[in-house]
Amino acid sequence: MTDWKNPPRLFIPGPVKVDDDVLKELSRPTLGHRGKEYAQLHSETVDMLKQVLFTNQNIFLSTSSASGIWEASMRNCVDFDETVLCTCCGAFSDKWLDVARSNGRKADELKVEWGQPTTPEQIDEKLSTGKYSAVTLVYNETSTGLTNPVYQISEMMKEKYPDVLVFVDAVSGMVGLPLHFDDLGWDVVFASVQKAFAIPPGLAIAAVSNRALEKAKTVPNRGYYFDFVQFAKNAEKNQTPTTPNIPHIMALHYQCKKLLAEGMENVWQRHKEMGEFVRIWAKEKFDLFCEEKYASNTLTTVKNTRDIAVADVIKAIQEKHNTVFGNGYGKLKNQTFRIAHMGDINLDDLRELLGWIDEEIG
């Protein structure tokens, strides 16, 4: 039985390991969430996130998982007579299609095999019909370890479909991968803090464009908890519509200071170096699940070419070293395994973990 008082060090694709200095921030005395002290915390955190995400538009802090912003995107920015194009290349991009339909929105899928990217040409072909008011993308598909060519997609869309709204799930990409929100021309992008921000789960970050906010004002029945219009009204006062997760925002404030001190180019380079390190090992011992040119710098999905008993290796390393990595997701279980290299994970951590895997597989 796992001792929850001595939890394992996490190399799963989220939540990832959280360092002691971050945990300390979570234990600070709380604030009254309608007082001036919280307003200052909120303001400073949002201002830093705008620098992290390269935007002068709207940043919303949501006490929820990132899945809530899937729903928010649909309910705020897609009217009932419109159709959204959902690009599907893995488990989490597939779920966004389910979210759209479960909220009563009309949605079509652009589906590729797991491990394959969604390309600008495929999206262009669909959007050329003039049928769609919005498109959903996943920046970094956590189930397959694939990074979609979102910068190329965005260039194509800005040139050919400037009126189509763009919603991007960047859950395992934000911070670890380049993200220039305003230049990309996206309308909603979001992530949870338990990935590359290296904070425990419980808070989501969304960047929302001004035009998405204007669109929301015209859409009826946006719901209550995730209403972008109410988020924006409260943001003007450095507040949230409902009670915020103050400890997490304190930790986020702390992590944003560290990110900006390091410099975002350096942060991205650090993640790239970790990704390259794990990929070299994976190609030597196994293989990569997706084509290397699309392989993620925040997590690697390793193809189990040696047919090892993945669950047994995970169990052995947890018992011996109190450390875990991830099995394959969904239909890829045992066919693949996943190693996170994001947030405050470093190269020394990875050397240790990969050495332990080597010991187990012989």
N, C-alpha and C positions, 0 to 999 in steps of 0.2 A: 504493500500500500504506500502510495506517495505521501511524503510528509509535507503538507502544505505550508508548514512553518519553515521548511528548508527547501524551497522550490528549486527545480532544476534550472540551469543556465540555458537560455532559449536561443536556438539557431533555427527555429521554425520560421516560416514566412510572415510571422506576426501573430501575437505580440512577440517582439524580439527582446533581448535582454535589456534591462534598465539598470544603469549604473547608480551607485550609492548617492552620488551628489544630486541626481535627479529625484531619487526617492526622498531625499531630505527636503527638497522643495515642496513635495506633496504633503509634508507633515507640518507645514507652517500654520500658525493660527489663522482661522478663517476670517473673512470680512463680511460685513453687511453688503449684500449684492446691490442695494440701491443707494449706497453711500458714496461719497466722493473718493474714498480710497479704492473701491472697486472700479469706479469710472476711470481713475488714473491707470490702474492695472490693465484694464480693457483697452484703453487708448494706446498705451505704450506697446501692448502685444500686437494689436492690429497694425500699428505703424510699422513695426518690425516685419510682420508677415507681408506687408505690401512690398517691402524691400526684398524679402526672400523670394517672393513670387513675381517680382517685377511688374507691379500693377499700381495704377492710381485709381482703380475702381473700388468695388465693394468687397470687404472681407467680413464674413459672418462666422461666428463661433457657435456651434450647435452641440448641446449636451445630448449626444446620440452617437451611434456608430455611423460610419460613412454611408451605410445602407439607407439611412434616413434621407440623405441628399439625392440618392437615386429617385426616391419618391418625390422629393421637393422639386426636382427638375421637371418631372412630368406634370405635377399638379400646378405648378406656377407658370410654366412656359409652353405648354402644349394644350391648345383648346380642343374641345371634344370633336370638332369637325375637321381637325388637322390629323396628319399622319406623320409619325416619326420613323426614321430608318435606324434600326438597331444593328450595329455591326457586332458579329458574334464569332469569337475565335478561341473560346475557352469557357471554363465554368462561370467566371464572374461576369464576363460580357454577356453570356447567355442569360444570366439572372436579370440583367437590366431589361431585357425583352419581357420577362415575366412581370417585372415591376410595372412596366408601361401598361401592359394589358390588364393587370389586376387593379389598376387605377382607372380603367375604363377608356384608355386612350387607344387609338388605332395605331398599330405598329407592324412594320414589315421587318424581316430579318435579312441581313446580308451575311451569310454563314460561310466560314472556311473551316477546314479541318484543324483540330487542335494541334498547335505547333506551327501553324502557318500564319503569316501576318495578314492584316487587312491593308490593302494597297490603295493609293490614290486613284488608280485606274478603275478599280472595282467600285469605289464610292462614286466616282465621276459617272460611271455608266448608270448607276441607280438614280443619282440626283438629276441626271439629264432629262428624266421623264417629267420633271417639274411637280412631282407628286408630294414631295416631302417639305415640311416646315422646319424640321430639326433632325440632327443625326447624333447618335451616341457613339462614343469611342472609349476604349480602354487603353490608357497609355501603356501600362505594364500589366500583362495578364499573369496574375499570381499563380494560377494553376499550372501554367506551362513554362513560366520563366521567359516569356517573350515580350520584347518591347516593340510596339507598333511604330511605324515611321510617321509619327504624328506631325513632325515639322513639315515634311513633304506633303502630307495630307492637308495641313492648314494652308500652305502656299497655294495649292490647287483650289481650295475652297474660297480663299480670299479673292482669287482671280475670277473664278467662274460662278460661284454661288454665294456672294457676299450677304444675301438676305437669309440664308439658312442658319438657324441657331446651332451651336456646337456644344454638346455636353460631354465632359471628359472625366471618367473615373481614373484618378491618379493615386489610388489608395497605396499601392506599393511603389509608386514612382516619385511622388512629391518629395522634394528635398534631395533625394538620392540621384535624381535625373534632372537635366536642365528643364526649366519651366519658366518661360517668359510670357506671362498670361496676356498682357496687352498686345504684344507683337504677334502672338499666335492668333489673335482674333477670336478666342474662345468666349463662350458665354457663361458656362458653369464648369468649374473644376473643383474637385474635392478629394480629401484624404482623411483617414483616421490617424490619430497621433501614435498608435502602437506600432507603426511601421518605421519609416526612416526618421521620424522625430524622436523615437526611442523613449516614449512615455507609455505608461500602462493604458489599456483601453478605457474609453469613457468620454471622448471628445472628438468632434469632427470639425474640420476647417473647410470652408467653401469660399472661393473667389467667384463673384457674380458680376457680370458686365452690366453697364448702365442700360444697354438695350434689353437685356433679359429682365431687368427690373421694370422697365417701362412695359414690356410685354405682359409681365405678371399683373400689372394694374388692370389689364383688359380681360383677364381670365377669371371666370366665376368659380366659386367652390374650390378655392385653393387649399382648403383645410385650415386647421388652427395652428398646430405645433410648428409646421415648417413653412409658414407663410412668409415669402421673401419681402413682401411689402411691410409687414410688421417688423421683420428683422431690420430693414433699412430705417424705419422710423425710430426704432430703439437705438440703432447704431449712431444716429445723430447725437444722442445723449451719452454715448459710450456705454450702452447697456444692451442686454439681450431681452427678447420678449418674455421668456420664462426663466426660471431660476438657473443660473449658469453653474457649471462644474468648476467652482473657484480653485480647488487644489490643482486640478489639471491645467487651468489657465496660468497659475503660478509657475508650474513646471514648464509650460510652453513658453512663457516669458523668458525663463532661464535658458531654455534650449535655443530660442531665437537669438539671444545675445551671443551665445557661443557660435552659432552658425554665421552670424554677420561678422564676428571677430575673425573667424577663419576665412571668410570670403566664399561666396557661393561657387565660384569657379573652382576653388580648392576643394570644397565639399564634393562637387561632382567628380573631380579628378580622383579624390580618395576612394569614392565608391567604384570608379572605373578600375582602379588598381586592385581593389579587392575582387571585383568580378573577374578580371583577367587571371588572377591567382587561382581562383577556384576552377575556372574553365580549363586552365592548363592541367590541373590535377584530374578533372573529370575526363578530359580527352585521353589522358594517359592511362587511367584506370577503367573507364567506362566509355561513355560518349555523351554528347549533349542532346537533349530532346529536340530542341529547335535548331534551325540553321544558325551558325555562330554570328553572322552579321546582325541577327535580330535578338541575340541573347542578352538578357537583362544584366545590368550592373548592380541591382539590388538583391537579386536572388537567382540561384542557378537550379534549374530542373535537370537532373542527371538521368540519362536513359540507362536502365538497369540491364546492360548488355551481358552481364555475368550471372544474371538470374540469382542474385543473392537473396536471402530471406530478409527483406528490408526491416520488417517489424522486429525480427530477432536482433538485428544489429542495433537498432534504436534502443531496444530494451537493455541490451548488454552495456551500451555506453552510458545509459542513464543509471544503471545499477553501479557501475564501476566509477563513473566520473561525475554523476549528477548533472548531466548535460544531454540535451535532446536536439535532434534535427528532424526534418519533416518527411513523412511518407508522401507518396504521390497523392494527388487530390482526385477524388471521385473515381472515374473509370481508369485513371492512371495509377491507382494504388498498386504498389509492388512492381509495376512496370517502370516506375520512376521513383526518385526521391529528391527532396528539395532542401537546399542549404541557403539560409539568409545571410547576406553580407551588407547590412545597412544599419543606419543609425550609429550607435556608439560601439558596434562590433569593430574589431580592428584586425590587422594581418596576423598579429600574434595569436589572437583567439582562433583564427581560422587554421593556422598551422597546427595548433593543438588539436582541434576537432578532426581535421583531416588525418592527422597522425593516428588518432584513436580509431578512426574508421579503417585505416590501413591495417592496424593491428588485428581488427576483428575479421576482416575479409581475407587476410593472409596474402 
